[in-house]
């Protein structure tokens, strides 16, 4: 119990510091790093006793499965509620070009993942998930259930997010002569969060069993996410919002699950993969920028707005840049949300197909 208390306390402190720096999904990153450091130091919470270990699970998780499913469900409902019809309406008649460009981004991700999978320390499934351009927290949450290496995916995904977040202000300033500024995020009201609890309970109670019934990959995440998306698009969700406290806890649990599996040997293995991953991340970023040029020509939106709409991540940095430059914020945000939903719904199937094609 003492080890869990230390883990929770250090994660809370790290989360607070990262939130001051406006890091996306700060609790997930904090949980990943803190749990990883404690695991390598040998002072992290331990796995279940061998007697409780399922015979078909050679590496049982430290986090109890009900807690992990709950965390995945909270994250899935949160992502589903992003599909606000009023926000997505910002695409107007450009929804089809944005969808096509989003599929192009997915194709770039899968190709990059297949190339990363050629590395002797990375299997094709892990490579594909590690380089999917969007929904980093969701991808880390579902990787284990799909059979990938969640530690590798977590590190590479957050390297991607960090690179995108850092480069957006630079590109905005140097290429488009725009200036970025902070964006104030208004927290949901208490009433909206109460409705959110009801929505969460329904989505978990319905989404997880139905997802398992139809053999949906990572049903703990995608099942509730699908139900929440439908509820949001049809207006049934109303103004329901997931509690920020629950979301932070979910992020932390997902980060812990990945971080607690770290060893010095695994850390060295990931370090050997990072140079190749960095090159592919930069290549995917350049490819997405070219897709932005195509989107601008197709829709007539400004080159800057389309660059922001097609960046492979960093949605808060994107929002800040679009707002500061006086761009078409509705179009940019709607395109980014559609990309995240597309990646999380389609990427598990695409990653599995790539793994079968190239041999895992």
HELIX and SHEET records of a PDB file:
HELIX    1   1 UNK A    2  UNK A   20  1                                  19    
HELIX    2   2 UNK A   26  UNK A   41  1                                  16    
HELIX    3   3 UNK A   50  UNK A   52  5                                   3    
HELIX    4   4 UNK A   65  UNK A   80  1                                  16    
HELIX    5   5 UNK A   85  UNK A   88  1                                   4    
HELIX    6   6 UNK A   89  UNK A   94  5                                   6    
HELIX    7   7 UNK A   95  UNK A  116  1                                  22    
HELIX    8   8 UNK A  124  UNK A  130  1                                   7    
HELIX    9   9 UNK A  136  UNK A  146  1                                  11    
HELIX   10  10 UNK A  150  UNK A  174  1                                  25    
HELIX   11  11 UNK A  190  UNK A  213  1                                  24    
HELIX   12  12 UNK A  219  UNK A  234  1                                  16    
HELIX   13  13 UNK A  244  UNK A  259  1                                  16    
HELIX   14  14 UNK A  264  UNK A  299  1                                  36    
HELIX   15  15 UNK A  303  UNK A  310  1                                   8    
HELIX   16  16 UNK A  315  UNK A  324  1                                  10    
HELIX   17  17 UNK A  329  UNK A  358  1                                  30    
END                                                                             
